């Protein structure tokens, strides 16, 4: 039941800022790609999104993201602005340059942000 899912999420992750729970409802059941070098951060995001039954695949680099997207489709890509020596903006340019991936939404997150 939806109310219990919200209570469980609030218990695990604290109160979410306005808009976050609504956004989570919109991605319920989605398949997302998360480009992130930090395994711990990726696990936190994965736990948060599992409440909404989201499938989250993780890759660590832009090159891995490009290879992944050649073989798999997803509803959206989540990536950091800076990925080690790489830049998130390069990933956006690469995704937008390919016809097959041009329409995939991309969510960029700032570095060093607390995960809720």
Secondary structure, 3 states (H helix, E strand, C coil): CHHHHHHHHHHHHCCCCCCHHHHHHHCCCCEEEEECCCHHHHHHHHHHHHCCCCEEEEECCHHHHHHHHHHCCCCEEEEECEECCEEHHHHHHHHHHCCCCCCCEEEEECCCCCCC
